[in-house]
């Protein structure tokens, strides 16, 4: 069985992140597009788990999720933690040097707050937002400081180093970067762009929009919180602009 699974077709695309930046919505669109296939389980976490990846020669634990894929379909998965763990990107490239990689980047302050709110709503982190930020920053992300500190709200949004690793490992024609804010404004256009990028059909009926991985939160990010967290990202945002050519001025704008 292991030999059979390893001989199965390789994945053609992977959404690598960022967490809380629309990856669930994009993946849901792609997996419902004719000619593309993704498993019901969104986050397979194969390439960033040593116990699954092992020595990089056995892909049966990954390929078993694609046994029901139609013949000839372009296969793909989405695991947002791949981007914040840049060491796994080389593993993805070694698995399939031709694989197409998609990343969506969101305002790092709003992304951090959304990730905290998501875990707080699910009772995974009982700290208030600014306490979580301060503990992470002051400890350098040391998980021994607090059990909840395993959640890297601030560090996950430092995209520059992550992008440099993506650009080092993959050729530019194999990488599609999107801004979350633009994806939210025009999801149909960005979905079509992603479908074309991974080699899907040029002309297809866009799957119906539906809310995916959306939670109701008790409160919104305040202006004061935003202005306290933004300085941690100022230099990184400038570097992201240099690496991508984007205008990220909206990432600097506090809530009204």
Secondary structure as UniProt FT lines:
FT   HELIX           2..6
FT   STRAND          13..17
FT   TURN            19..20
FT   HELIX           23..31
FT   TURN            34..35
FT   STRAND          36..37
FT   TURN            47..48
FT   HELIX           50..53
FT   TURN            54..55
FT   HELIX           60..63
FT   HELIX           64..66
FT   TURN            67..68
FT   TURN            71..72
FT   STRAND          74..78
FT   HELIX           81..84
FT   HELIX           86..88
FT   HELIX           89..95
FT   TURN            97..98
FT   STRAND          100..105
FT   HELIX           108..121
FT   TURN            122..123
FT   HELIX           129..139
FT   TURN            140..141
FT   TURN            143..145
FT   HELIX           147..150
FT   TURN            153..154
FT   HELIX           155..157
FT   HELIX           159..169
FT   HELIX           172..174
FT   STRAND          175..179
FT   HELIX           180..185
FT   HELIX           187..198
FT   HELIX           223..230
FT   TURN            231..233
FT   HELIX           234..244
FT   HELIX           249..252
//
